[in-house]
Amino acid sequence: MKTTVEIPDSLLEQARRLASQERTTVRALVEEGLRRVVAERNRARPFKLRKVSFKGNGLRPQMAGAAWQQIRDAAYEGRGA
């Protein structure tokens, strides 16, 4: 796809010199730069846990202070697990 991008003259001149030194094109440098930025931003995206709370008053009183194993066993009780 073709597009138009405005680049400051000084940066374009630096890119042309670098492209010449590396025997490549300015287009290839721009593409490489965009790929790096996109990859970096995708990697740096922090994990966000969706808010999925339920209406209620928390744990049942008999589960207060219970170990996770006890809570899990009670949740699956009678469900074949």
Contacts in CASP RR format, 6 or more apart in sequence:
PFRMAT RR
TARGET T0000
AUTHOR 0000-0000-0000
METHOD contacts of the structure
MODEL  1
MKTTVEIPDSLLEQARRLASQERTTVRALVEEGLRRVVAERNRARPFKLR
KVSFKGNGLRPQMAGAAWQQIRDAAYEGRGA
5 30 0 8 1.000
7 15 0 8 1.000
12 26 0 8 1.000
15 26 0 8 1.000
15 29 0 8 1.000
15 30 0 8 1.000
16 26 0 8 1.000
18 29 0 8 1.000
19 25 0 8 1.000
19 26 0 8 1.000
19 28 0 8 1.000
19 29 0 8 1.000
59 66 0 8 1.000
59 71 0 8 1.000
63 70 0 8 1.000
63 71 0 8 1.000
63 74 0 8 1.000
66 74 0 8 1.000
END
